[in-house]
Amino acid sequence: MMSGYEPIKDVFAVLIAMLYVGLLFMLYFVPTFVAFARKHPSKGAILALNLLLGWTVLGWIAAFIWSFTNPSKPQVVIANQASLSMVEELEKLANLKEKGLLTEEEFNKKKQEILRKSSL
């Protein structure tokens, strides 16, 4: 019968504790992971909120909800100016699409409007 020190049990205890701490760390930063994965424009602020106030459960919930919000895209308004030629309007539209401010569908719709307007 061994009644002495058993280092194997200590190693397993340390490994279990490390696994537990790692799991808690991952759960604590779920809002930050979500924000970075979704490329949220406020991911830095969500990280700060999560880091500084996440321990207050309410701060964690706020960061979690914020990380799932979908900020509205800026509305693109193309002014109807008589001085702009059709080519200039189409160039501006193409630039907005390249910058990611317009989807392919929005780009095609506006392009058709410009072409229709110029044919009148």
N, C-alpha and C positions, 0 to 999 in steps of 0.2 A: 504494500500500500504506500503510495507516494503522497506525502502531505506537504511537499515543498513548493517552491516557486515554479509556475508553469508559464514560460515565456510565450508559448504558442497562443494561449488564450489572450494574453495581452496584445499580441500582434493582431489577432482577429478583432479585438475590441477597438483598437486604434483604427483599423481599416473600416469597420462599421461606423465609427464616429466620423471619419473623414468622408465616407459616402453620404452620411446623413447631413453633414455640414454642406457638402457640395450640392445636394438636392435642395436644401433650404435656400442656398445662394441662387440657384437657378430659378426657383419659384419666386423668390423676392424680386428678381429682375425680369420676370415675364413681360411686364409692360414695356420695358426698354427693348427687349428682344423683338417684341411685336412691332414696335415703332421703327426699329432699324430694318426689319425684314420687309415692312411695307413702304420703306423709304418716305416716312412721314416727314413733312417739312419742319415740324417742330420736334424732331427726335432728340435734339440736344436738351431742350427744355423738359421733355418727358424724362430723360435720363436724370436731370437735376432734381426734378420733383420726386422721382422714384428713389433716388439716392438719399435725399435729405429728409423727405417726409413719408417715405414708403412704410417706415416702421409704425406710423400712426394709423394703420389700416385704412382710414379715410383717405390719406395721401396715396396709398397704394391703389385703392379703388379708383380715385380720380385719375391717376396715371394710366391705369388699365383701360378705363373708358376712353380717355383722350387718345390713347394709342390706336384705338379702333375707329376714331372719327375720320371722316373723309372730307377734308377741307375742300370747299367749293373752288372750282377752277375759275380763274379770272374771266370775266365776260369780255369777249373781244367785240368791239364795236368799230365797224369801218364807216368812217364819215362819208357821206354822200356829197363829195365836192365835185363841182363841175370842172374845176381846173385839173383834176387828175385824169390822165389818159387811161384807157383800158389796160395798157401794158403796165403802167405804174401801179394800178390797183392790183393786178395779178401778181406783180413782183412783191408787193407788200403782203399779200395773202400767202405767197410761197414762203416768205421769211417767217411769218407767224407759224406756219406749219412746221418749218424746220426747227424752230425754237420749242416745239411741242405744245404750243398754246392752242392749236387747232388739231382736231382729229382728222383723219382722212375723209370721213363722211362730211364733217363741217366744211372742210376745204373744198370738196367737190360741190357742195350745195352753194357756197358763196361764189365759186368760180362760175357756175351755171347762171347765177343771178347777174353777175357782171357781164357775162357774154350775152345774155338775154337783153340786158339794159342797153348795151352798145349796139345791138342790132335794131333797136327801135328807131 
